[in-house]
Amino acid sequence: MGAIPEVTGLNVRAIGTDDAQAWAELLATSEKADQEGMSFSSADLLDELNAPHLDPALDTVGVWDGPRMVAYAKVHADNSVTDVARVNGEGTVHPDWRRRGLGTALMPWLIERAGEHARGYRDVPREVNNSAISTNVGADALLRKFGFEPCRYFFDMKRSLREAVPETTPAAGLSLVRFDESVDEALRNTHNDVFIDHWGSPPVDAAVWKAWFTGHRAFRAESSYLVMDGDTIAAYTLGYEWQADTDATGVRELYVGQVGTRRSYRRRGLARMALTTVLATAAQAGYERAGLEVDADNPTGALGLYERLGFSVRSRRVTYRLAL
């Protein structure tokens, strides 16, 4: 594994399950400074540590000042690859500890560990990605210092659910149904087919699907709908609720995690039908707002759909890459 960095006067070690609360406190403090728009509970971070294809002992590093975590870095690699072997890195430094070289100390470990993950993929380009909100000038400077370059932009979009949701007429011959466990595997296969032409979306295996999609605590089956053509899933929209975000903002938000339409069914308004149903259902259930993230270069024109349905851009995230 990558050599764990040494930081004078501080303890540096892998993050364990007993560290989830300290990790959550670090992220909450960093969020106040950086306004990334993401909050995490200790339970959320336990999910991170137990994620498929992650080995916390090898893929995480925390920096400690006594019992307080003041910085961390994490590397996670998908076990499937399409055009590029992408390894995802992340990290932050407590605002009170910035400009002291902690990020500079952690970054070589992150790059080296990412390279170890990517080493097995010799027939495709290999890179490590890191993301940050566009206003985080400190993260931008650190990443560029180590040779990272911006490669992709994502919009964080919001929509008030106190405003009327447009009505949609069901397409002839198709039916709209709420998510049911009986179609879960078919939905995973549909999702993989839909997103095969989307940047950074390799096929999702069953373990990852259960961990981060329909099996996650945040998934809301009652706010997830499928458009069916007989037994075929033509389109779908999946909803999630992140309690840590509600606790931090005081706003109950339904997060729209995935919206997809099979290629042969595109340009027929099916994604709109599923999404408007999800929004209307969420409004009736007491959600105050809907949120989602969209690739600025989404090949299906999703950004325009969301804007037409009342979503507006609140912030922009930048994904940086470094060739390995």
C-alpha positions, -999 to +999 in steps of 0.1 A: +000+000+000+010+036-002+033+047+026+013+065+053+027+100+056+044+112+088+032+145+102+052+160+131+032+161+164+002+144+150-009+108+148-015+094+113-033+060+108-061+043+089-097+051+098-116+025+117-153+020+126-147+035+160-137+067+143-170+074+126-181+101+150-148+120+149-149+117+111-184+131+110-174+160+132-145+168+109-168+168+079-194+190+096-168+216+105-153+215+069-188+218+054-194+251+073-163+265+057-166+250+022-203+249+017-201+217-005-237+210+002-232+176+017-236+164+053-228+131+068-238+113+100-216+087+118-240+061+104-234+074+068-196+071+074-199+036+087-216+028+054-185+043+037-161+021+056-182-010+049-186-002+012-179-030-013-144-030-028-130-007+000-104-019+025-103+008+052-069-004+064-054+003+030-077+029+015-081+055+043-058+077+063-068+099+092-047+126+109-053+131+146-046+157+171-053+137+203-089+124+200-098+149+172-095+140+135-081+171+118-077+157+082-083+126+062-079+111+027-097+081+011-093+062-021-120+041-037-119+021-069-147+005-089-143-031-097-155-026-133-141-005-161-153+006-195-132+032-214-110+044-185-099+030-152-110+057-128-100+057-091-118+082-069-100+101-042-113+125-016-102+143+016-104+174+036-085+193+063-101+210+094-104+247+087-082+255+118-055+233+105-053+245+069-022+261+054+000+239+076+009+213+049-015+185+059-031+184+024+003+184+008+014+155+031-017+134+023-018+139-015+012+117-024-003+089-004-036+093-022-020+093-056+002+063-048-027+043-035-048+052-065-020+040-087-020+006-069-057+002-075-053+011-112-022-010-119-042-041-129-058-023-158-031-022-184-052-020-216-071+013-208-060+048-197-058+051-159-065+082-138-074+093-103-103+118-099-110+143-071-140+166-069-147+199-051-172+227-053-161+254-077-157+280-050-132+260-030-100+278-041-079+259-015-088+225-030-083+238-065-048+251-056-038+219-039-050+197-067-033+218-094-001+217-074+000+180-078-008+181-115-046+175-115-066+193-142-103+200-143-120+175-166-157+176-159-184+198-143-215+189-125-245+211-115-262+208-081-298+217-088-328+224-065-365+228-069-391+239-043-418+214-039-442+241-027-446+251-063-469+231-085-455+201-103-465+199-140-489+171-148-478+144-173-501+122-194-490+085-193-477+073-226-500+050-245-494+013-238-471+020-209-477+018-172-462+038-143-455+017-111-438+023-078-406+005-072-409-031-059-382-054-047-393-080-073-379-059-101-347-049-083-323-070-104-340-061-136-336-024-126-299-028-119-294-043-154-315-015-169-295+011-151-262-004-164-276-004-199-288+032-196-256+047-182-231+028-203-226+059-224-224+083-194-190+096-183-177+079-151-205+054-149-191+018-152-214-011-147-227-015-111-224-050-096-250-065-073-230-057-041-226-020-050-262-018-061-274-031-027-249-009-008-255+024-025-287+022-045-319+003-036-304-013-005-292+018+011-309+033+042-315+066+023-334+049-005-371+057-006-390+031-025-423+050-020-407+079-039-392+059-067-411+051-099-407+030-131-422+033-165-430-003-177-436-016-212-450-050-202-422-066-183-396-042-196-384-012-176-384+016-201-375+045-177-371+051-140-365+077-113-351+068-079-355+089-047-334+092-016-336+111+017-304+120+035-313+126+071-279+143+079-287+170+052-321+176+068-306+179+102-279+204+089-302+225+067-336+222+084-351+215+050-365+181+042-353+173+007-359+144-016-327+137-035-332+124-070-304+100-073-310+084-107-331+092-137-328+070-168-344+059-200-335+030-222-321+041-256-350+026-276-375+046-255-358+080-255-373+112-268-408+101-257-411+120-225-407+089-202-381+103-179-403+134-175-433+112-166-414+092-140-397+123-125-429+144-123-446+115-105-417+113-080-419+151-074-456+151-069-454+121-046-427+138-026-446+170-022-476+150-009-453+132+015-442+165+031-408+171+014-401+207+010-375+205-018-361+182-044-324+181-054-302+164-079-268+165-096-263+165-133-233+162-156-230+195-175-222+174-206-249+148-201-254+131-235-292+129-232-300+165-226-310+160-190-300+195-179-327+210-201-353+186-188-346+195-152-347+232-160-381+229-177-394+211-146-384+240-124-349+230-111-323+257-110-285+255-105-274+262-069-237+254-072-212+237-095-188+209-087-155+203-106-140+169-111-102+170-115-081+142-130-045+131-129-032+104-153-017+074-135 
